[in-house]
Amino acid sequence: MLEQVTTHLSTDFSLKTLGILLVLIALETVLSADNAVALAAIAQDIEDPQQQRQALNWGLIIAFVLRISLLFTATWVIQFWQFELGGALYLLWLSGKHFWNYFFPDTTEEITHSSPDKNYQFGQIILLIALTDLAFSLDSVTAAVAVSSQTWLVLIGCIIGIFTLRFMAGLFVRWLAEFPYLLDAAYLTVFGVGTRLMFKALIPAHAPPQWMMLTLIAVLFTWGFSKRVTPEVQEVVNIDSYEKKRT
């Protein structure tokens, strides 16, 4: 009789644990969509596809270490609104930098593959990828901790989330070359997430709910994927844009 009860409790525990793990994986996957397109947009600054993959790999390795650190200190971090404010300011700076360069391009700067600061730029992008993931993780990690108090479960969800993020970022890197609106949609998403973090840090009672952010992201992604160009057409556009900058 005791053995039957023990087996029953063990089965219930296993099913409950599996259910929580599936929720955590789904949560990481959903919340990684905006993160992935942001990381892909950063990695796109590197023209060499092999170096793009290397930057994503190294950036996410560092990001994984930072996420684990955030996970083990999450209950302490959420007590200080300054962390969310810092993440918000970073994301707003990142999106603002993109649109500033978009509307006010620096025609005097010309970066080539033979540039002496190429390795420095590569290192900068790796660091940007890691910091951007950390800023986005402020929401996802705290949400995961709220779902389960079992650190090892959240840790497994976090590990699977990193692998999912790497796969999705790789896809978005390719799609950014095919969908001309997707890059702007990515940085508008970054701006939206940064704005929400700002509200959560300063006036949490008026912070936009998560469903509103997901709806905004869905709308931005729909617009981002609304126009597609072939690689041949994109190459002509890039050459034409380069010639205009030179003149």
Contacts in CASP RR format, 6 or more apart in sequence:
PFRMAT RR
TARGET T0000
AUTHOR 0000-0000-0000
METHOD contacts of the structure
MODEL  1
MLEQVTTHLSTDFSLKTLGILLVLIALETVLSADNAVALAAIAQDIEDPQ
QQRQALNWGLIIAFVLRISLLFTATWVIQFWQFELGGALYLLWLSGKHFW
NYFFPDTTEEITHSSPDKNYQFGQIILLIALTDLAFSLDSVTAAVAVSSQ
TWLVLIGCIIGIFTLRFMAGLFVRWLAEFPYLLDAAYLTVFGVGTRLMFK
ALIPAHAPPQWMMLTLIAVLFTWGFSKRVTPEVQEVVNIDSYEKKRT
17 150 0 8 1.000
17 153 0 8 1.000
20 147 0 8 1.000
20 148 0 8 1.000
20 150 0 8 1.000
20 153 0 8 1.000
21 153 0 8 1.000
21 156 0 8 1.000
21 157 0 8 1.000
23 147 0 8 1.000
24 144 0 8 1.000
24 147 0 8 1.000
24 148 0 8 1.000
24 153 0 8 1.000
24 154 0 8 1.000
24 156 0 8 1.000
24 157 0 8 1.000
25 157 0 8 1.000
25 160 0 8 1.000
25 161 0 8 1.000
25 164 0 8 1.000
27 140 0 8 1.000
27 143 0 8 1.000
27 144 0 8 1.000
27 147 0 8 1.000
28 140 0 8 1.000
28 144 0 8 1.000
28 157 0 8 1.000
28 158 0 8 1.000
28 160 0 8 1.000
28 161 0 8 1.000
28 164 0 8 1.000
28 165 0 8 1.000
29 161 0 8 1.000
29 164 0 8 1.000
30 214 0 8 1.000
31 136 0 8 1.000
31 139 0 8 1.000
31 140 0 8 1.000
31 143 0 8 1.000
32 140 0 8 1.000
32 161 0 8 1.000
32 164 0 8 1.000
32 165 0 8 1.000
32 168 0 8 1.000
33 168 0 8 1.000
33 217 0 8 1.000
33 221 0 8 1.000
34 136 0 8 1.000
34 189 0 8 1.000
34 190 0 8 1.000
34 193 0 8 1.000
34 217 0 8 1.000
35 132 0 8 1.000
35 133 0 8 1.000
35 136 0 8 1.000
35 137 0 8 1.000
35 140 0 8 1.000
35 165 0 8 1.000
36 165 0 8 1.000
36 168 0 8 1.000
36 169 0 8 1.000
36 170 0 8 1.000
36 171 0 8 1.000
36 172 0 8 1.000
37 168 0 8 1.000
37 169 0 8 1.000
37 172 0 8 1.000
37 182 0 8 1.000
37 185 0 8 1.000
37 186 0 8 1.000
37 189 0 8 1.000
37 221 0 8 1.000
38 94 0 8 1.000
38 132 0 8 1.000
38 136 0 8 1.000
38 186 0 8 1.000
38 187 0 8 1.000
38 189 0 8 1.000
38 190 0 8 1.000
39 56 0 8 1.000
39 60 0 8 1.000
39 129 0 8 1.000
39 132 0 8 1.000
39 133 0 8 1.000
39 165 0 8 1.000
39 169 0 8 1.000
39 172 0 8 1.000
40 169 0 8 1.000
40 170 0 8 1.000
40 171 0 8 1.000
40 172 0 8 1.000
40 173 0 8 1.000
40 175 0 8 1.000
40 176 0 8 1.000
40 186 0 8 1.000
41 98 0 8 1.000
41 172 0 8 1.000
41 176 0 8 1.000
41 183 0 8 1.000
41 186 0 8 1.000
41 187 0 8 1.000
41 190 0 8 1.000
42 125 0 8 1.000
42 128 0 8 1.000
42 129 0 8 1.000
42 132 0 8 1.000
43 52 0 8 1.000
43 55 0 8 1.000
43 56 0 8 1.000
43 125 0 8 1.000
43 129 0 8 1.000
43 169 0 8 1.000
43 173 0 8 1.000
44 52 0 8 1.000
44 173 0 8 1.000
44 176 0 8 1.000
44 177 0 8 1.000
44 183 0 8 1.000
45 121 0 8 1.000
45 125 0 8 1.000
46 52 0 8 1.000
46 55 0 8 1.000
46 121 0 8 1.000
46 122 0 8 1.000
46 125 0 8 1.000
47 113 0 8 1.000
48 113 0 8 1.000
51 122 0 8 1.000
52 173 0 8 1.000
53 170 0 8 1.000
55 122 0 8 1.000
55 123 0 8 1.000
55 125 0 8 1.000
55 126 0 8 1.000
55 129 0 8 1.000
56 129 0 8 1.000
56 166 0 8 1.000
56 169 0 8 1.000
56 170 0 8 1.000
56 173 0 8 1.000
57 166 0 8 1.000
58 126 0 8 1.000
59 126 0 8 1.000
59 127 0 8 1.000
59 129 0 8 1.000
59 130 0 8 1.000
59 133 0 8 1.000
60 129 0 8 1.000
60 130 0 8 1.000
60 133 0 8 1.000
60 162 0 8 1.000
60 165 0 8 1.000
60 166 0 8 1.000
60 169 0 8 1.000
62 126 0 8 1.000
62 127 0 8 1.000
62 129 0 8 1.000
62 130 0 8 1.000
63 129 0 8 1.000
63 130 0 8 1.000
63 133 0 8 1.000
63 134 0 8 1.000
63 137 0 8 1.000
63 162 0 8 1.000
64 158 0 8 1.000
64 159 0 8 1.000
64 162 0 8 1.000
66 130 0 8 1.000
66 133 0 8 1.000
66 134 0 8 1.000
66 137 0 8 1.000
67 133 0 8 1.000
67 134 0 8 1.000
67 137 0 8 1.000
67 141 0 8 1.000
67 158 0 8 1.000
67 162 0 8 1.000
68 155 0 8 1.000
68 158 0 8 1.000
70 77 0 8 1.000
70 134 0 8 1.000
70 137 0 8 1.000
70 138 0 8 1.000
70 141 0 8 1.000
71 141 0 8 1.000
71 144 0 8 1.000
71 145 0 8 1.000
71 151 0 8 1.000
71 154 0 8 1.000
71 155 0 8 1.000
71 158 0 8 1.000
72 151 0 8 1.000
74 141 0 8 1.000
74 142 0 8 1.000
74 145 0 8 1.000
75 145 0 8 1.000
77 83 0 8 1.000
77 138 0 8 1.000
77 142 0 8 1.000
78 142 0 8 1.000
81 200 0 8 1.000
81 201 0 8 1.000
81 202 0 8 1.000
81 204 0 8 1.000
82 201 0 8 1.000
83 138 0 8 1.000
84 138 0 8 1.000
84 197 0 8 1.000
84 198 0 8 1.000
84 200 0 8 1.000
84 201 0 8 1.000
85 197 0 8 1.000
85 198 0 8 1.000
85 201 0 8 1.000
85 202 0 8 1.000
86 135 0 8 1.000
86 201 0 8 1.000
87 134 0 8 1.000
87 135 0 8 1.000
87 138 0 8 1.000
87 194 0 8 1.000
87 197 0 8 1.000
88 135 0 8 1.000
88 194 0 8 1.000
88 195 0 8 1.000
88 196 0 8 1.000
88 197 0 8 1.000
88 198 0 8 1.000
88 200 0 8 1.000
88 201 0 8 1.000
89 198 0 8 1.000
90 131 0 8 1.000
90 132 0 8 1.000
90 135 0 8 1.000
91 132 0 8 1.000
91 135 0 8 1.000
91 136 0 8 1.000
91 190 0 8 1.000
91 191 0 8 1.000
91 192 0 8 1.000
91 193 0 8 1.000
91 194 0 8 1.000
91 197 0 8 1.000
92 191 0 8 1.000
92 194 0 8 1.000
92 195 0 8 1.000
92 198 0 8 1.000
94 128 0 8 1.000
94 132 0 8 1.000
94 187 0 8 1.000
94 190 0 8 1.000
95 187 0 8 1.000
95 188 0 8 1.000
95 190 0 8 1.000
95 191 0 8 1.000
95 192 0 8 1.000
95 194 0 8 1.000
96 187 0 8 1.000
96 191 0 8 1.000
98 183 0 8 1.000
98 187 0 8 1.000
99 187 0 8 1.000
102 184 0 8 1.000
105 245 0 8 1.000
107 245 0 8 1.000
111 121 0 8 1.000
115 121 0 8 1.000
132 190 0 8 1.000
133 165 0 8 1.000
135 193 0 8 1.000
135 194 0 8 1.000
135 197 0 8 1.000
136 193 0 8 1.000
138 197 0 8 1.000
139 193 0 8 1.000
139 196 0 8 1.000
139 197 0 8 1.000
141 154 0 8 1.000
141 158 0 8 1.000
143 210 0 8 1.000
144 154 0 8 1.000
144 157 0 8 1.000
144 158 0 8 1.000
145 154 0 8 1.000
147 154 0 8 1.000
148 154 0 8 1.000
172 182 0 8 1.000
172 186 0 8 1.000
175 182 0 8 1.000
175 225 0 8 1.000
176 182 0 8 1.000
176 183 0 8 1.000
176 186 0 8 1.000
177 231 0 8 1.000
177 234 0 8 1.000
178 228 0 8 1.000
178 229 0 8 1.000
178 230 0 8 1.000
178 231 0 8 1.000
178 234 0 8 1.000
179 224 0 8 1.000
179 225 0 8 1.000
179 226 0 8 1.000
179 227 0 8 1.000
179 228 0 8 1.000
179 229 0 8 1.000
180 227 0 8 1.000
180 229 0 8 1.000
180 234 0 8 1.000
180 237 0 8 1.000
181 223 0 8 1.000
181 224 0 8 1.000
181 225 0 8 1.000
181 226 0 8 1.000
181 227 0 8 1.000
182 224 0 8 1.000
182 225 0 8 1.000
184 224 0 8 1.000
185 220 0 8 1.000
185 221 0 8 1.000
185 223 0 8 1.000
185 224 0 8 1.000
188 220 0 8 1.000
189 216 0 8 1.000
189 217 0 8 1.000
189 220 0 8 1.000
189 221 0 8 1.000
192 213 0 8 1.000
192 216 0 8 1.000
193 213 0 8 1.000
195 208 0 8 1.000
196 207 0 8 1.000
196 208 0 8 1.000
196 213 0 8 1.000
199 206 0 8 1.000
199 207 0 8 1.000
199 208 0 8 1.000
200 207 0 8 1.000
229 237 0 8 1.000
END
